[in-house]
Amino acid sequence: MNYIPVSQLGERPLISILSTIFHELPDGVISGAGADDCAVIDINESSYLVVTTDMLHRMTDFPKQMSPWQIGWMSAAVNLSDIAAMGARPTGLLAAIGLPRDTDVSFVEEIARGMRDCTREYDTAVIGGDIDTHDELTICGTALGTVPKGELLTRKGARVGDKVCVTGYAGSAGVALYALENGIDAPASVLKSLLQPMPRIREAMELASMGHVTSMMDTSDGIAMSLYDLSRASGVGFRLQEKALPLQPEVKALMSFDRVTLNSMALYTGGDFELIFTVRPEGIEEVLKLGNISMIGEVLPHEKSISIQKSDGTVLQVERKGYEQLKIADNT
């Protein structure tokens, strides 16, 4: 057997391999490993239970400038964002925390308060978990939620002619990290997008109830990577409009010296816990009236792949890159 390091393979190809091993689903499980942001379980005549888990590490997932409260918030938010991507209402969060033996108790208390405050923000709570020793601070969260059967949203369902939309702004978290790493003084509103991301639970539930959304996921790994995931699940292509990418005014001001890099960050950097979704053409006006939503493109046949039309009219291929665990190459 050939030796292949996981860093060479990358997160998504490894997930695909493991999903073939875990392909068997017990009765009542509608969607399992690797298919979507959450597993989907049939629990009664009217609702599905959705379940997700995410593991975060001190060295790779938490910027060194993060406070312990922000670490706790992030650990909850990353899981709640996956619940949002399914159009579901969060039921609770379980958290398993691995701690170095010399960790100060007050540090752990602040992490817990951050988790508590994030779950409170979305009308749920931390309902259990585990604590163990570990060489590096490691937090594994498991979130549960429920969604009416007629409102479940998945990555599969986009059709040619649908419109592509995102909530909030694109690239703000990536620009915030860039500023921190390069000693650039960034306003609090920009840093908050990275250090205290806001999962779009309420927006997702409202979108799901409207019945116009055909597919959805979050943008935590970047818009480009998310589009490739949607493309694979739905069997479609996409054309984006560069001028339609929603950029935070403070971010545009901060990156005014390099608009090319900013546009690239809007596509390829992760950390924005926004939603990217497709909408039936007849429902787009109603969806946009919700506010805080931008239409950035349209769905094309799969053979058209994924491209972006720049302001000067030229059309470029969108690369398949973004934030990806395990990879050692540059993912900006």
MOUR-V101836 format. One record per backbone hydrogen bond with DSSP energy under -0.5 kcal/mol. NH is the residue of the N-H (numbers start at 0). CO is the residue of the C=O. E is the energy in kcal/mol with one decimal. If there is no record, write none. Layout:
BEGIN
NH	CO	E
NH	CO	E
END
This chain:
BEGIN
3	1	-0.6
7	4	-1.2
8	4	-1.4
9	5	-2.9
10	324	-1.2
13	9	-1.6
14	10	-2.5
15	11	-2.3
16	12	-1.9
17	13	-2.7
18	14	-2.6
19	15	-1.2
20	16	-0.9
21	17	-2.3
22	19	-0.6
28	25	-2.0
29	27	-0.7
29	39	-2.5
30	39	-1.5
34	31	-1.5
35	31	-0.6
38	50	-2.8
39	30	-2.2
40	48	-3.1
41	27	-3.8
42	40	-0.7
42	46	-1.3
43	46	-1.3
47	146	-2.5
48	40	-3.1
49	144	-3.0
50	38	-2.0
51	142	-2.3
53	140	-2.2
55	138	-3.0
57	136	-2.3
60	56	-2.3
61	56	-0.9
61	57	-0.6
62	60	-0.6
65	62	-2.3
70	66	-2.2
71	67	-2.2
72	68	-2.4
73	69	-3.0
74	70	-2.2
75	71	-1.6
76	72	-3.0
77	73	-2.5
78	74	-0.5
79	75	-2.3
80	76	-2.3
81	77	-0.8
82	78	-1.5
83	79	-2.3
84	80	-1.8
85	81	-0.5
85	82	-1.2
86	83	-2.5
87	82	-1.8
88	145	-2.9
90	143	-3.8
91	143	-1.3
92	124	-2.1
93	141	-3.1
94	127	-2.2
95	139	-3.0
96	94	-0.5
96	129	-2.8
97	137	-3.7
98	96	-0.5
98	131	-2.9
102	99	-1.8
106	103	-0.7
107	103	-1.4
108	104	-2.4
109	105	-1.9
110	106	-1.8
111	107	-2.4
112	108	-2.2
113	109	-2.2
114	110	-2.2
115	111	-2.8
116	112	-2.8
117	113	-2.0
118	114	-2.5
119	115	-2.4
120	116	-1.7
121	117	-0.8
121	118	-0.8
122	119	-2.0
123	118	-2.5
126	92	-2.6
126	124	-0.6
127	92	-0.8
129	94	-1.6
131	96	-2.4
133	98	-1.7
137	97	-2.2
138	55	-2.6
139	95	-3.1
140	53	-2.6
140	138	-0.6
141	93	-2.9
142	51	-1.9
143	91	-2.4
144	49	-2.2
145	88	-2.3
146	47	-1.9
148	45	-2.7
150	147	-2.3
151	147	-0.6
151	148	-0.7
152	85	-1.9
160	298	-2.2
161	158	-2.4
162	278	-2.8
163	296	-2.7
164	276	-3.2
165	293	-2.2
166	274	-1.8
167	291	-2.1
169	245	-3.3
174	170	-2.3
175	171	-2.4
176	172	-2.3
177	173	-2.2
178	174	-2.5
179	175	-2.3
180	176	-2.6
181	177	-1.3
182	179	-0.8
183	178	-2.6
185	183	-0.8
189	186	-1.0
190	186	-2.0
191	187	-2.5
192	188	-0.6
192	189	-0.8
193	189	-0.6
193	190	-1.1
194	190	-2.8
195	191	-2.6
198	196	-0.7
200	198	-1.1
203	199	-2.3
204	200	-2.3
205	201	-2.0
206	202	-2.7
207	203	-2.7
208	204	-1.9
209	205	-1.0
209	206	-0.6
210	206	-0.9
210	207	-0.5
211	206	-0.5
212	206	-0.5
213	277	-2.6
214	277	-0.9
215	153	-2.4
216	275	-1.9
218	273	-2.1
221	218	-2.2
223	266	-2.9
225	221	-2.1
226	222	-2.5
227	223	-1.9
228	224	-1.8
229	225	-2.6
230	226	-2.8
231	227	-2.2
232	228	-2.1
233	229	-2.8
234	230	-2.1
235	230	-0.8
236	299	-3.2
237	304	-2.3
238	297	-2.2
239	306	-2.8
240	295	-2.6
241	239	-0.6
241	308	-2.6
243	240	-1.7
244	240	-0.5
244	241	-1.4
246	244	-0.6
250	247	-0.6
251	247	-2.4
252	248	-2.2
253	249	-2.1
254	250	-2.3
255	252	-1.1
257	254	-2.1
261	257	-1.7
262	258	-2.6
263	259	-1.9
264	260	-2.5
265	261	-2.3
266	262	-1.0
266	263	-0.5
267	263	-2.7
268	264	-1.9
270	219	-2.5
271	218	-0.6
272	270	-0.7
273	271	-1.2
275	216	-2.8
276	164	-2.6
277	214	-2.0
278	162	-2.4
279	211	-2.4
282	279	-2.0
283	279	-0.6
283	280	-1.1
286	282	-2.1
287	283	-2.6
288	284	-1.3
289	286	-1.6
290	287	-1.4
293	165	-2.8
295	163	-2.7
295	293	-0.6
296	163	-1.2
297	238	-2.1
298	161	-2.8
299	236	-2.3
301	234	-0.6
303	300	-1.9
304	301	-2.1
306	237	-2.4
307	315	-2.6
308	239	-3.1
309	307	-0.6
309	313	-3.2
312	309	-2.2
315	307	-2.6
317	305	-2.6
318	316	-0.6
320	318	-1.6
322	220	-1.5
326	323	-0.6
326	324	-0.8
327	6	-0.7
END
